[in-house]
Amino acid sequence: GVCFHNLVGKFVVQLSVGGKQKTLGYYNNPEDAFAAYKVAKEAQIKVVALRHKDVLKPAVFESLMNWEVTP
């Protein structure tokens, strides 16, 4: 997600990938941080959906591929 990092004085974007927390970057404002998070999270959802496509019902797969992060 996005949170303010007091020591750095910027907004940090983090995402869990494969059970590990990854820092994606630091941003001066929450809007830019959220935009970066949105792109990364939606891409990660697609990666997971594609990895499990053969066991997902078509409607579930399609839903995951079209999923969007909203504020």
MOMO-V271450 format. One record per residue. N is the residue number from 1. RES is the residue in one small letter. OMEGA is omega in degrees with one decimal (NA if undefined). Layout:
n = (N N)
res = (RES RES)
omega = (OMEGA OMEGA)
//
This chain:
n = (1 2 3 4 5 6 7 8 9 10 11 12 13 14 15 16 17 18 19 20 21 22 23 24 25 26 27 28 29 30 31 32 33 34 35 36 37 38 39 40 41 42 43 44 45 46 47 48 49 50 51 52 53 54 55 56 57 58 59 60 61 62 63 64 65 66 67 68 69 70 71)
res = (g v c f h n l v g k f v v q l s v g g k q k t l g y y n n p e d a f a a y k v a k e a q i k v v a l r h k d v l k p a v f e s l m n w e v t p)
omega = (-178.5 173.7 179.4 179.8 -174.7 -176.9 -178.3 -178.3 179.7 176.8 -178.3 177.8 178.8 -178.5 176.2 180.0 -180.0 179.3 179.5 179.5 178.3 174.1 -175.9 178.2 179.6 -174.5 -177.5 -178.2 -176.2 179.7 178.1 179.1 179.6 179.4 178.5 178.4 -178.7 -180.0 -177.0 -178.2 179.1 177.2 -179.8 177.4 179.1 177.8 -179.1 179.1 179.7 179.4 -175.3 -175.9 -175.5 179.7 179.4 171.9 -178.2 -179.6 178.9 178.3 -179.5 178.4 178.3 -179.9 -179.9 -175.9 178.5 173.2 176.4 -179.5 NA)
//
